[in-house]
Amino acid sequence: MEENKSLHPCFNKDSVGKVARIHLPLIKNCNIQCNYCNRNYSCPNENRPGVTSQLITPNDVYSLLKENLELYPSLKIVGIAGPGEAFAEPEIVYQSLKIVRNHFPDMKLCLSTNGLAVIDNIDLIKELNIDYITVTVNTLNPVTASKIYHTDIETLLNKQQNGLKELVKADITTKVNSVVIPEINMEDVIDVARFAGKIGIFAQNLISFYPVKGSLFENLREPSKEEMDKLRFECSGYIKQITHCKRCRSDVVGNLSDDRKISFNKC
């Protein structure tokens, strides 16, 4: 477990220039709608989560990994980070990561999720032996959550919290991402830090809100550097803080310090 925690560049700053990772853009659908999100499946230019230049299928995974291993010998992490929600299409997650496990057994597996369906897919997570999971939790407060999400709020919050507890229980290295949205949830992320630290989550990553055109929150402001520094300091009293996040696309490959978009020539 200690080796796992030190390997992934998104979990450990010391691995940033040493360990490469690849995001496989497999997932189209989502199971909730976040007001700050606008997924894009054919965008070569934007650099943010939820964006890819194209979607792939499980049938593309083997050839894509084989090609990129030749290009990036330090590639050790295979992740699914969208552009949709991984557990909105668990069969695609299973098929794809099973291929990785069978053909590239030394690879570490990584997955990002909004947490709604972690508890429903915990057996899948254990069977695939997924090494790293990132769960986006922006608030524990139902009133705040109703401003951010379009879904059954009580169910979402309960499942997120119970899912995190199950991941800790399963000894899976887990990080919580919290999008900091001024005037919406800036105080709430401190409560998230307190909860996550208490139950044994590895780290929290505070992500500055980025106004995305076409989203309901497109006209809200970004937090200032001073606001983010203050929040990270407060949250660090409860849980380790990640400070080197690059807000990666869903189709990146390479070192965190030298991102490249995947070439899909053979897909």
C-alpha positions as CSV (number, residue, x, y, z in Angstrom):
1,M,0.0,0.0,0.0
2,E,2.8,2.5,0.8
3,E,4.4,1.8,-2.6
4,N,1.0,2.4,-4.3
5,K,0.6,5.8,-2.5
6,S,4.0,7.0,-3.6
7,L,3.7,5.9,-7.2
8,H,0.7,7.8,-8.7
9,P,1.7,11.3,-9.8
10,C,-1.7,12.7,-9.0
11,F,-1.4,11.5,-5.4
12,N,2.3,12.3,-4.9
13,K,4.1,15.3,-6.2
14,D,7.5,13.5,-6.1
15,S,6.3,11.2,-8.9
16,V,5.2,14.0,-11.3
17,G,8.3,13.9,-13.6
18,K,9.0,10.2,-13.1
19,V,5.8,8.2,-13.6
20,A,3.6,8.5,-16.7
21,R,-0.2,7.8,-16.8
22,I,-2.8,7.5,-19.5
23,H,-6.5,8.4,-19.3
24,L,-8.7,6.2,-21.4
25,P,-11.8,8.2,-22.7
26,L,-14.3,5.4,-22.5
27,I,-17.4,6.8,-20.8
28,K,-20.0,8.9,-22.5
29,N,-22.9,9.0,-20.1
30,C,-23.4,10.4,-16.6
31,N,-25.7,9.6,-13.7
32,I,-26.1,13.1,-12.3
33,Q,-25.8,16.6,-13.7
34,C,-23.4,19.0,-12.1
35,N,-24.1,22.7,-12.8
36,Y,-20.4,23.4,-13.4
37,C,-20.0,20.7,-16.0
38,N,-20.3,20.5,-19.8
39,R,-18.9,17.3,-21.2
40,N,-17.3,17.5,-24.7
41,Y,-16.5,14.4,-26.7
42,S,-14.9,16.0,-29.8
43,C,-12.8,18.8,-28.6
44,P,-9.0,19.0,-29.5
45,N,-8.4,22.3,-27.8
46,E,-9.9,22.7,-24.3
47,N,-7.7,21.6,-21.4
48,R,-10.0,20.6,-18.6
49,P,-11.8,17.5,-17.1
50,G,-14.7,16.2,-19.1
51,V,-13.1,16.8,-22.5
52,T,-11.8,14.4,-25.1
53,S,-11.1,14.6,-28.8
54,Q,-12.9,11.3,-29.2
55,L,-14.4,8.3,-27.3
56,I,-12.9,4.8,-27.5
57,T,-14.3,1.4,-26.8
58,P,-13.0,-1.6,-24.8
59,N,-11.8,-3.1,-28.1
60,D,-9.4,-0.2,-28.5
61,V,-7.7,-0.6,-25.1
62,Y,-5.1,-3.2,-25.9
63,S,-3.7,-1.6,-29.0
64,L,-3.8,1.9,-27.5
65,L,-1.9,0.8,-24.4
66,K,0.6,-1.3,-26.4
67,E,1.4,1.7,-28.6
68,N,1.7,4.2,-25.8
69,L,3.9,1.9,-23.7
70,E,6.4,2.0,-26.5
71,L,6.2,5.8,-26.6
72,Y,6.2,6.3,-22.8
73,P,8.4,3.6,-21.1
74,S,7.6,5.2,-17.7
75,L,3.9,4.6,-18.2
76,K,2.7,2.8,-15.0
77,I,-0.9,4.1,-14.4
78,V,-4.0,3.4,-16.5
79,G,-7.0,5.5,-15.5
80,I,-10.6,6.2,-16.5
81,A,-11.5,9.8,-15.9
82,G,-14.5,10.4,-18.1
83,P,-15.5,12.3,-19.9
84,G,-18.7,10.9,-18.3
85,E,-19.2,9.0,-15.0
86,A,-17.4,5.7,-14.8
87,F,-20.1,3.9,-12.9
88,A,-22.8,5.1,-15.2
89,E,-21.4,2.5,-17.5
90,P,-19.8,-0.1,-15.2
91,E,-19.8,-2.8,-17.9
92,I,-17.4,-0.7,-20.0
93,V,-15.2,-0.1,-16.9
94,Y,-15.1,-3.8,-16.2
95,Q,-14.4,-4.9,-19.8
96,S,-11.7,-2.3,-20.3
97,L,-9.8,-2.7,-17.0
98,K,-10.1,-6.5,-17.2
99,I,-8.1,-6.2,-20.5
100,V,-5.5,-4.1,-18.7
101,R,-5.3,-6.6,-15.8
102,N,-4.9,-9.6,-18.2
103,H,-2.4,-8.2,-20.7
104,F,-0.6,-5.6,-18.6
105,P,-0.5,-7.0,-15.1
106,D,2.1,-4.6,-13.8
107,M,0.0,-1.6,-14.5
108,K,-1.7,0.2,-11.6
109,L,-5.4,1.0,-12.2
110,C,-7.0,4.3,-11.4
111,L,-10.6,5.6,-11.6
112,S,-12.4,8.9,-11.0
113,T,-16.1,9.0,-10.0
114,N,-18.7,11.3,-8.5
115,G,-19.3,8.7,-5.8
116,L,-23.0,8.1,-6.4
117,A,-22.5,4.5,-7.4
118,V,-19.3,3.5,-5.6
119,I,-21.3,1.5,-3.0
120,D,-23.1,-0.3,-5.8
121,N,-19.9,-1.3,-7.6
122,I,-17.6,-2.1,-4.6
123,D,-17.4,-5.8,-5.6
124,L,-16.3,-4.8,-9.1
125,I,-13.7,-2.5,-7.7
126,K,-12.4,-5.3,-5.5
127,E,-12.4,-7.9,-8.2
128,L,-10.4,-5.6,-10.6
129,N,-8.1,-4.7,-7.7
130,I,-8.3,-1.0,-8.6
131,D,-5.4,0.7,-6.9
132,Y,-6.5,4.4,-6.9
133,I,-9.9,6.0,-6.8
134,T,-10.7,9.7,-6.8
135,V,-14.2,10.7,-5.6
136,T,-15.5,14.2,-6.2
137,V,-17.3,15.5,-3.1
138,N,-18.1,19.2,-3.1
139,T,-20.3,19.4,0.0
140,L,-21.9,17.4,2.8
141,N,-24.7,20.0,3.1
142,P,-28.0,19.2,1.4
143,V,-28.8,22.8,0.8
144,T,-25.5,23.5,-0.9
145,A,-25.7,20.3,-2.8
146,S,-29.1,21.3,-4.3
147,K,-27.4,24.3,-5.8
148,I,-24.7,22.2,-7.5
149,Y,-26.5,19.0,-8.6
150,H,-29.6,17.9,-10.3
151,T,-30.3,14.5,-8.7
152,D,-31.8,13.0,-5.5
153,I,-29.6,15.0,-3.0
154,E,-30.2,12.8,0.1
155,T,-29.3,9.7,-1.9
156,L,-26.2,11.3,-3.4
157,L,-24.8,12.5,-0.1
158,N,-25.5,9.3,1.7
159,K,-24.0,7.1,-1.1
160,Q,-20.9,9.3,-1.4
161,Q,-20.1,9.1,2.3
162,N,-20.9,5.4,2.6
163,G,-18.9,4.7,-0.6
164,L,-15.8,6.5,0.8
165,K,-16.1,4.4,4.0
166,E,-16.2,1.2,2.0
167,L,-13.1,2.3,-0.1
168,V,-11.2,2.9,3.1
169,K,-12.4,-0.4,4.5
170,A,-11.1,-2.1,1.3
171,D,-7.7,-0.5,1.8
172,I,-7.9,1.3,-1.6
173,T,-5.8,4.5,-1.9
174,T,-8.5,7.2,-2.2
175,K,-8.4,10.9,-2.9
176,V,-11.3,13.3,-2.5
177,N,-11.6,16.1,-5.1
178,S,-13.6,19.2,-4.1
179,V,-14.4,21.9,-6.6
180,V,-14.2,25.2,-4.9
181,I,-17.1,27.5,-6.2
182,P,-17.1,31.0,-4.7
183,E,-20.4,32.0,-3.0
184,I,-21.6,28.4,-3.3
185,N,-19.5,25.9,-1.3
186,M,-16.2,27.6,-0.1
187,E,-16.9,26.8,3.6
188,D,-18.4,23.4,2.8
189,V,-15.1,22.0,1.5
190,I,-13.6,22.4,5.0
191,D,-16.4,20.1,6.3
192,V,-15.5,17.6,3.5
193,A,-11.9,17.7,4.6
194,R,-12.8,17.1,8.2
195,F,-15.0,14.1,7.3
196,A,-12.5,12.6,4.8
197,G,-9.6,12.9,7.3
198,K,-11.7,11.4,10.1
199,I,-12.5,8.2,8.1
200,G,-9.0,7.7,6.7
201,I,-9.1,9.1,3.2
202,F,-5.5,9.6,1.8
203,A,-5.8,13.2,0.6
204,Q,-8.0,16.0,-0.6
205,N,-7.5,18.0,-3.8
206,L,-9.2,21.4,-3.8
207,I,-9.8,22.3,-7.4
208,S,-10.5,25.9,-8.5
209,F,-13.9,26.3,-10.1
210,Y,-13.5,27.0,-13.8
211,P,-16.4,28.7,-15.6
212,V,-17.3,26.4,-18.5
213,K,-19.3,27.8,-21.4
214,G,-22.7,26.2,-21.8
215,S,-22.9,25.1,-18.1
216,L,-25.4,26.7,-15.7
217,F,-22.5,28.1,-13.7
218,E,-20.7,29.7,-16.7
219,N,-21.1,33.2,-15.3
220,L,-19.8,32.5,-11.8
221,R,-16.3,33.7,-10.9
222,E,-13.2,31.7,-10.2
223,P,-11.8,31.7,-6.7
224,S,-8.7,33.8,-6.2
225,K,-5.2,32.4,-5.4
226,E,-5.5,33.9,-1.9
227,E,-8.9,32.2,-1.3
228,M,-7.5,28.9,-2.5
229,D,-4.4,29.2,-0.3
230,K,-6.5,30.0,2.7
231,L,-8.8,27.1,2.2
232,R,-5.9,24.7,1.6
233,F,-4.3,25.8,4.8
234,E,-7.5,25.4,6.8
235,C,-8.2,21.9,5.2
236,S,-4.7,20.8,5.8
237,G,-5.5,20.7,9.5
238,Y,-7.7,17.7,8.8
239,I,-6.2,15.9,5.8
240,K,-3.2,16.0,3.4
241,Q,-3.7,18.5,0.6
242,I,-2.8,18.0,-3.1
243,T,-1.3,21.2,-4.5
244,H,-0.1,20.2,-8.0
245,C,-3.3,19.2,-9.8
246,K,-3.3,20.0,-13.6
247,R,-7.1,19.6,-14.2
248,C,-6.3,17.0,-16.8
249,R,-8.4,16.1,-19.9
250,S,-10.0,12.7,-20.2
251,D,-7.6,11.7,-23.0
252,V,-4.1,12.6,-21.7
253,V,-1.0,10.5,-21.7
254,G,2.5,11.1,-20.3
255,N,4.1,12.7,-17.3
256,L,2.0,15.2,-15.3
257,S,4.6,17.8,-16.1
258,D,4.4,17.1,-19.9
259,D,0.8,16.3,-20.8
260,R,0.0,15.1,-24.4
261,K,-3.3,14.2,-25.9
262,I,-3.6,10.6,-27.0
263,S,-3.1,9.9,-30.7
264,F,-6.1,7.9,-31.8
265,N,-4.7,6.9,-35.2
266,K,-5.1,3.2,-34.7
267,C,-8.5,3.4,-32.9
